């Protein structure tokens, strides 16, 4: 049985409504959610070794989440580094920054605002070994997402490095920047923006039969032969 290494960073504020957990693996907010994560000159590190999973969330929703109208997610980093790493064969490294991952529905009035701002920062998500899987989302929606009306996704990077790396045979590396990946229904209007200035954006899969997929301000419905589509692990 795998051990789970989880680091969750974010501040959640709701307007006039309280968070209502409906089950051990489900969260309902019922209107307005504001999540902020600010990192300055700091190293945020989450590491899982030997046949484990490394999961890290910053200003993000992961799992079965229902918000029911408006959601604002902002992550700002200045200096330092954010690192999520799973080491060894068949490991899974998943990092979400101002993103929605899993089965997330904003609904009712809709609208979702996602911002990831990086200045002089190193962001790394890495899975090593044969069959390793590295998945990284920045200001993105990944999985079964609904929203129903309006979605604003923005990634800004200056003098920074964003790296997603899966090494070994049959390794998978997937990176999404201000993108929708999986089975996503918006319901009218969608704005996706990525600004890069003096920045290095790397998505690497090394080894025999490895696969690297990268989306920048894009929509990916998992139609490639080896697109590592959401398979329920993050729910």
Secondary structure as GFF3:
##gff-version 3
##sequence-region A 1 235
A	DSSP	beta_strand	4	9	.	.	.	ID=ss1
A	DSSP	beta_strand	11	13	.	.	.	ID=ss2
A	DSSP	beta_strand	20	23	.	.	.	ID=ss3
A	DSSP	beta_strand	26	28	.	.	.	ID=ss4
A	DSSP	beta_strand	34	49	.	.	.	ID=ss5
A	DSSP	beta_strand	53	58	.	.	.	ID=ss6
A	DSSP	beta_strand	61	66	.	.	.	ID=ss7
A	DSSP	beta_strand	72	87	.	.	.	ID=ss8
A	DSSP	beta_strand	92	97	.	.	.	ID=ss9
A	DSSP	beta_strand	100	105	.	.	.	ID=ss10
A	DSSP	beta_strand	113	119	.	.	.	ID=ss11
A	DSSP	beta_strand	122	128	.	.	.	ID=ss12
A	DSSP	beta_strand	133	138	.	.	.	ID=ss13
A	DSSP	beta_strand	141	145	.	.	.	ID=ss14
A	DSSP	beta_strand	152	158	.	.	.	ID=ss15
A	DSSP	beta_strand	161	167	.	.	.	ID=ss16
A	DSSP	beta_strand	172	177	.	.	.	ID=ss17
A	DSSP	beta_strand	180	184	.	.	.	ID=ss18
A	DSSP	beta_strand	191	197	.	.	.	ID=ss19
A	DSSP	beta_strand	200	206	.	.	.	ID=ss20
A	DSSP	beta_strand	211	216	.	.	.	ID=ss21
A	DSSP	beta_strand	219	220	.	.	.	ID=ss22
###
